[in-house]
Amino acid sequence: MSWGVGPESLLLHVSNLRPLKRIELLLATFARLPAPSAKLLILAGGDFGPFTAEVRRLGLEGRVIVREKHPRN
């Protein structure tokens, strides 16, 4: 499986995305890192949709990789 990461560092966050996890703070903090230095991989146990606008607002497209866990049918 390819995560879309090259020589840069990979930071990993795994959570169910509940408000307690403060995803908006995670994204704001990650945005402060120099652009080419790292990518953020979020393994989400829920819908990441509510945070996509924040990713765009912070200019993190291409630096944040999200893999959502989909419920089994």
Backbone as JSON, one array per atom type, in Angstrom:
{
  "sequence": "MSWGVGPESLLLHVSNLRPLKRIELLLATFARLPAPSAKLLILAGGDFGPFTAEVRRLGLEGRVIVREKHPRN",
  "N": [[0.84, -1.17, 0.0], [0.58, 2.19, -0.84], [1.34, 5.21, 0.74], [1.69, 7.71, -0.23], [3.98, 9.06, 0.4], [7.23, 10.37, 0.33], [10.59, 11.17, 0.73], [10.1, 12.74, 2.96], [9.24, 13.22, 6.47], [6.87, 11.24, 8.28], [4.04, 11.82, 10.08], [1.8, 10.4, 12.36], [-1.6, 10.05, 13.16], [-4.07, 8.52, 14.97], [-7.4, 8.07, 15.5], [-10.83, 8.27, 16.73], [-11.99, 10.6, 16.03], [-13.59, 12.14, 17.75], [-14.86, 15.13, 19.4], [-13.26, 15.6, 21.66], [-10.74, 14.88, 20.83], [-9.64, 17.01, 19.48], [-9.1, 17.72, 16.71], [-8.96, 19.96, 15.06], [-7.03, 21.5, 16.37], [-4.81, 19.83, 16.11], [-4.48, 19.97, 13.3], [-3.95, 22.73, 12.97], [-1.56, 22.98, 14.4], [0.1, 21.25, 12.96], [0.18, 22.65, 10.57], [2.0, 24.62, 11.09], [4.49, 23.55, 10.75], [7.38, 23.42, 8.61], [6.61, 23.32, 5.17], [7.77, 21.28, 3.25], [8.73, 19.37, 5.01], [7.26, 17.29, 6.28], [4.54, 14.89, 6.25], [1.16, 14.35, 7.24], [-0.48, 11.62, 8.38], [-3.66, 10.54, 8.84], [-5.46, 8.18, 10.43], [-8.6, 7.56, 10.45], [-11.28, 6.85, 12.55], [-13.78, 7.5, 11.9], [-15.96, 9.81, 10.16], [-14.16, 12.06, 8.27], [-14.97, 14.26, 6.94], [-16.08, 16.73, 8.14], [-13.75, 18.15, 8.66], [-12.42, 18.79, 6.36], [-12.66, 21.33, 5.17], [-11.14, 22.88, 6.9], [-8.62, 21.81, 6.47], [-8.2, 22.72, 3.85], [-8.36, 25.53, 4.29], [-6.09, 25.96, 5.84], [-4.18, 25.41, 4.01], [-3.2, 22.83, 3.63], [-3.55, 20.84, 1.75], [-2.45, 17.98, 0.08], [-0.54, 17.55, 1.98], [-1.76, 16.33, 4.06], [-2.93, 13.17, 4.66], [-5.66, 11.13, 4.56], [-7.24, 8.3, 5.82], [-10.15, 6.69, 6.08], [-12.03, 4.65, 8.29], [-14.43, 2.52, 7.25], [-17.71, 1.54, 8.1], [-18.57, -1.89, 8.5], [-20.69, -3.74, 6.37]],
  "CA": [[0.0, 0.0, 0.0], [1.33, 3.43, -0.91], [0.76, 6.29, 1.53], [1.95, 8.98, -0.88], [5.06, 9.71, 1.14], [8.58, 10.17, -0.2], [11.65, 11.28, 1.73], [9.72, 13.52, 4.12], [8.81, 12.5, 7.66], [5.45, 10.91, 8.34], [3.44, 11.88, 11.4], [0.62, 9.54, 12.36], [-2.64, 10.29, 14.17], [-5.12, 7.51, 14.88], [-8.45, 8.33, 16.48], [-12.21, 8.17, 16.3], [-12.35, 11.96, 15.64], [-14.52, 12.79, 18.67], [-14.43, 16.49, 19.73], [-12.2, 15.54, 22.66], [-9.45, 14.66, 20.16], [-9.17, 18.33, 19.04], [-8.5, 17.58, 15.38], [-8.66, 21.3, 14.56], [-5.76, 21.9, 16.97], [-3.81, 19.0, 15.44], [-4.24, 20.52, 11.97], [-3.32, 24.05, 13.12], [-0.18, 22.76, 14.84], [0.82, 20.67, 11.83], [0.35, 23.7, 9.56], [3.14, 25.45, 11.48], [5.73, 22.9, 10.33], [7.78, 23.78, 7.24], [5.85, 22.53, 4.2], [8.31, 20.03, 2.7], [9.37, 18.52, 6.01], [6.49, 16.16, 6.79], [3.14, 14.67, 5.9], [0.37, 13.87, 8.35], [-1.39, 10.52, 8.04], [-4.73, 10.4, 9.83], [-6.27, 6.97, 10.32], [-9.81, 8.05, 11.1], [-12.3, 5.87, 12.88], [-15.06, 8.14, 11.62], [-16.03, 10.67, 8.98], [-13.26, 13.21, 8.32], [-15.59, 15.33, 6.16], [-16.19, 18.02, 8.8], [-12.45, 18.81, 8.8], [-11.79, 19.05, 5.06], [-12.58, 22.78, 4.94], [-10.01, 23.37, 7.7], [-7.41, 21.41, 5.74], [-8.06, 23.68, 2.74], [-8.1, 26.86, 4.85], [-4.71, 26.0, 6.32], [-3.26, 25.13, 2.9], [-2.57, 21.53, 3.89], [-3.81, 19.86, 0.71], [-1.22, 17.32, -0.34], [0.3, 17.25, 3.15], [-2.57, 15.53, 4.98], [-3.46, 11.96, 4.03], [-6.71, 10.6, 5.45], [-7.82, 6.99, 5.52], [-11.29, 6.5, 6.98], [-12.54, 3.3, 8.51], [-15.83, 2.46, 6.87], [-18.41, 0.47, 8.82], [-18.85, -3.12, 7.76], [-22.11, -3.93, 6.05]],
  "C": [[0.89, 1.24, 0.0], [0.6, 4.52, -0.13], [1.01, 7.65, 0.89], [3.05, 9.76, -0.21], [6.39, 9.37, 0.49], [9.6, 10.29, 0.91], [11.26, 12.08, 2.97], [9.31, 12.63, 5.29], [7.3, 12.26, 7.59], [5.01, 10.96, 9.79], [2.12, 11.14, 11.33], [-0.32, 9.93, 13.49], [-3.73, 9.25, 13.92], [-6.17, 7.83, 15.94], [-9.83, 8.17, 15.87], [-12.8, 9.55, 15.97], [-13.41, 12.61, 16.52], [-14.0, 14.19, 19.0], [-13.29, 16.54, 20.74], [-10.82, 15.42, 22.03], [-8.86, 15.94, 19.59], [-8.44, 18.28, 17.7], [-8.14, 18.95, 14.8], [-7.33, 21.82, 15.12], [-4.6, 21.1, 16.36], [-3.46, 19.6, 14.08], [-3.53, 21.87, 12.05], [-1.85, 23.92, 13.53], [0.65, 22.2, 13.69], [1.1, 21.72, 10.76], [1.55, 24.6, 9.86], [4.48, 24.83, 11.11], [6.1, 23.36, 8.93], [7.17, 22.8, 6.24], [6.52, 21.25, 3.71], [8.79, 19.03, 3.73], [8.59, 17.27, 6.39], [5.12, 16.09, 6.14], [2.46, 14.1, 7.13], [-0.59, 12.81, 7.84], [-2.4, 10.39, 9.18], [-5.5, 9.14, 9.51], [-7.52, 7.23, 11.15], [-10.81, 6.94, 11.33], [-13.69, 6.45, 12.67], [-14.95, 9.0, 10.37], [-15.12, 11.89, 9.16], [-13.85, 14.43, 7.61], [-15.69, 16.68, 6.86], [-14.87, 18.8, 8.9], [-11.81, 19.17, 7.46], [-11.69, 20.54, 4.76], [-11.4, 23.38, 5.71], [-8.69, 23.0, 7.04], [-7.16, 22.38, 4.59], [-7.69, 25.07, 3.25], [-6.66, 27.03, 5.29], [-3.69, 25.71, 5.22], [-2.53, 23.81, 3.04], [-2.9, 20.46, 2.85], [-2.49, 19.27, 0.24], [-0.28, 17.0, 0.8], [-0.44, 16.39, 4.16], [-3.18, 14.38, 4.19], [-4.45, 11.36, 5.02], [-7.18, 9.25, 4.93], [-8.91, 6.76, 6.56], [-11.64, 5.04, 7.09], [-14.03, 3.34, 8.18], [-16.5, 1.31, 7.6], [-18.63, -0.74, 7.92], [-20.34, -3.24, 7.52], [-22.59, -5.29, 6.48]]
}
